[in-house]
Amino acid sequence: MPSRGVRCVLFDLDGTLLDSATDLGHAADDMRRARGLPSLAPEQYRSSAGSGARGMLKVAFGLAPADPGYGDLRDEFLLRYEQVMTQTTRPFDGVERLVQALRERGLDWGVVTNKAARFTLPLTASLPLFASARVMVCGDTTPHLKPHPASLIEAMRQASAAPAHCIYVGDDERDMQAGKAAGLRTVAARYGYLGAQARVDAWPADAVIDQPIELLNWLDSA
């Protein structure tokens, strides 16, 4: 068996495999400009990119899902994002090398994201990296979003792999919670959108990595 008995490595998408912050921020900032508001610096959006529409609308307009008018703004944001989501989104440095190394070891890999299939499938189809992914579970593949474990359970079904032979890598505490609830070992990716206030060491993770390729070191460690 490969290192640590792992046969399949599952990843979150935004903030773990892909740097999509610029396209997400662009969509939200377009909404501000359309309303006569000044643009915000890209850095203001970046740390909230992992929260998708909820994070972008919080930065752009200070709104939360329970606020009046949020639903209409969310629908507008999703339409705008759909138009720009492939403009600048690319894998983080080192991700392609990591995936190649996993494949050379004979490991399967795949994606488990809360991002809906409406966005996930065309976005991943536009990037050669994902041609070798065995698993693709989107936010609407199952009835529940992370931190519920349903999407990870479905991913293991697609990979024909038991929890003991899978790990889950993500950049949000919800990823770690979902992984643990599904019986997987979990690895927190600190290189994505995490701000200085994120208490990654308090998450239920088996390891924390600061660069994608560090995952190989963890797989190889005793």
N, C-alpha and C positions, 0 to 999 in steps of 0.2 A: 504494500500500500504506500501511497505518497506520504509526505511528512505529516505527522500528527493524525494520520488516518483520514485526511481530508480528500474527498473525491470531487467536491463541487464548491466553488466560491461564489457567493451571491453578493451583489452590490446594490446599494441605493444608487440613484442616477444623479440628480442635481446636487452639486457640492461634494460628490464622492468620485464619480467617473467624469462628469461633465461640468465645465465652468460655463454656466448659462446666465450668470448674473447680469452681464451687459445687456443681453436681449430682454430679460425680464425688466430691468430698470428702464430700458428704452420705451417699452410699452407703457409703463406707469408714467414716465415723464411726458410722453406724448399726450396723455390725458390731462396732465397739469397745464401744458402749453395750450391745449384746446380750450381751456377755461380761463385763459389769460393769466395764469400763474407762472412765476419764474421757474426755470429749470433748477433741479437739485443736482449736486455733484454725484457722479456715479458711485463714489465711495459710500454715500448715504444709503444707497439701495443695497449695496453688496452684502452687508452682514445679515440682511433679512431675506436674501434670495432663496434660502433653503425652505422658507415658508410659503413660497409661491404667491398666488394672488393675495392671500391674507397678509403676508409680509409686505408686499409691494404697496398695497392700498393703505396699510398702516403708515408707511413712510411718506407716501405721496399726499395723503389726505387726513391722516390721523384717525382713520376709521377702523372699527373692529366689526366682526360679522354680526353682532347684535345691534349695531347702529342703524337708524333709518337710512334708507337709500343705498345700503351696502350691496344688496343683491344686484341692483341695476349696474352699479359701478363694477362689480365683479364680472358680470356678463360682458361689459364693454372691454374691460381689461383682457379677458380671455380672447376676445375677437382680435384685439390689437396685437396681443402676443402671438397668436397663431400666424399672423402676417409677417412677423419678424424673427421667429424663433430659431431659424437656421442661419441668421446673418453672421453672427460672431461666435456662437456656441461651439466649443471645441473640447476635446479631452484635456484634463489637467496634465501638466508635464509629468512624464513618467508612467501614465496610465497605459499607454499603448505598449510600452516595454514590459510592464507588469503582466498584461494580458497575454502577450507573446510567451513570456516565461511560464505562465500557468499552463498554456497549451503545450509547451515543450515538455512539461512534466506529466502530460496526459490528463490534466484536470479539466472538468467541465466548469463553465462559468455562466453567469446570467445576471439579470436585472430584476429587482423587486422595488417598485417605486409607488408613491402615492399619486404620481402624475397620471392623469387620465390617458387612455389609449388614443384619444383624439390628438394628443400632442406627442405622446411617447413614441408611437409607431412611426409617424413620418419623420420625427427628429432622429431617431436611431437609424432609420433607413437611409438617411442622408449622410451618414458617417460610416466609412468602411470598417471601423473598429468593431461594430456590432454584428458583422456578417458571421462571426464564429460563435456568437452567444447561443447557448442551448436553451436558456430559460428567459422568458420575457413576461413578467407579471406587472400589470398596470394597476392604477388606483381603482379602476372599475372592473377588474378581472374577477374580483370576489366582492361580496356585499360589504366588506369592512376595510377600513383604512388602518394603516399602522398608527398606534401601537398594538392594535389587534393582530394576533399571529396568523390570521387566515391567509394572507397573501404569501407568507413564507411557507406555510403548509402546502399551498398550491404549487409554489416553486419547487419544493422537494418532490412533489408528485410528478411534475414535468421532468425533473432530473432523475427520477427513479433512485433517489438517494435518501438515506435515513438521516435524522438529525445529527447523529454522532459523526457523520461523514461530511457535514456541511459547516460552513462558517458564513456569517453575514457581516459585511463591512458597510458602515454608514456614518454620516456626519451629524446626526441628530439623536438626542436622547430617546426619541420615539423608536428609532431604528434598534437601539440596544434593547429596549423594553420588548419590542416585537420579537426580536431574535431569541431572547431568553424565554419568552412565553412559548415559543415554538420548539424549545429544547436545543437551540444552536449555541455554539460559541460565537462571541461577537467581538468585532474590532472597530474602534472609533477612529475615524479619519479627521485629524485636527487641521489638515492643510486646506480645507475648503472655505466655507463662509463663516466659520466660528469667530465670534468677536472675543475680545479680551475678557469679557465677563462670563463666558461659558465655563462651567465647572465640569469639564470633561472627566476629570479624575473621580468625580462622584457618580458617574454613569455606571450602569451594570455591564461594563465591558471587560473582556478578558485581556485586551491589549489596546494600546493607543499608538497610532502611527502618525508621523509628521510629514512623511512623503509616501507616495503610493508604493514605491519599490521596497519600502521597509516591511511590507507584508510578507515578502519572501523570507526575510530574516526571522520573522516570528514563526513561520511555517517550519523553518529549519532548526529552530532552537529546541533544546531538550525539554 
